[in-house]
Amino acid sequence: MKQPQLHGRWVIVLSFIVALSLTIVPMPDWAAPLRPEWVVVVLIFWCLAVPQRVSVGTAWFCGLLLDVLRGAVLGQHALTLSLVAYVTIKLHRRIRVYPRWQQSLAVLALVLLHQLPLFWVNGMMGVSGQDWSYWLPALSSALLWPIVYPLLRDLQQRFRVV
């Protein structure tokens, strides 16, 4: 009986590892602003699918890893991912019943919720040069949601992640 739970845990961990890897994969200069927020999208999916297993603590840990990978202020992404996880878990019953296009709008709002405090902290740190392209990852994440959701849902069902 422990076998499916063990598989489920590793599926979740591997999906976050893939998301973290996609976050640091080099991209051409013209495409870099369009990079989706992979970790946020995967976190949103797992918080919607299994909120009892992926929670604010998971988001905090992934955020610390993201801080290290991106060389950001330690705790910056951890705080914002925790905020996204909290809101997603609080609203997971509503968001799950939305049609896919409305879920994409919810993902857009949640990724913006992730980006706004980062924008504020970067402004406080004196990071300049942020223009409208700073907000493009929220749009690309929302546009990718109808593709990512069925893929992760298939993994969840195949490995019986509950």
Stockholm file with secondary structure:
# STOCKHOLM 1.0

chainA/1-162         MKQPQLHGRWVIVLSFIVALSLTIVPMPDWAAPLRPEWVVVVLIFWCLAVPQRVSVGTAWFCGLLLDVLRGAVLGQHALTLSLVAYVTIKLHRRIRVYPRWQQSLAVLALVLLHQLPLFWVNGMMGVSGQDWSYWLPALSSALLWPIVYPLLRDLQQRFRVV
#=GR chainA/1-162 SS CHHHHHHHHHHHHHHHHHHHHHHHSCCCTTTGGGCCCHHHHHHHHHHHHCTTTSCHHHHHHHHHHHHHHHTCCTTHHHHHHHHHHHHHHHHHHHHHHSCHHHHHHHHHHHHHHHHHHHHHHHHHTTCCCCCGGGGHHHHHHHHHHHHHHHHHHHHHHHTTCC
#=GC SS_cons         CHHHHHHHHHHHHHHHHHHHHHHHSCCCTTTGGGCCCHHHHHHHHHHHHCTTTSCHHHHHHHHHHHHHHHTCCTTHHHHHHHHHHHHHHHHHHHHHHSCHHHHHHHHHHHHHHHHHHHHHHHHHTTCCCCCGGGGHHHHHHHHHHHHHHHHHHHHHHHTTCC
//
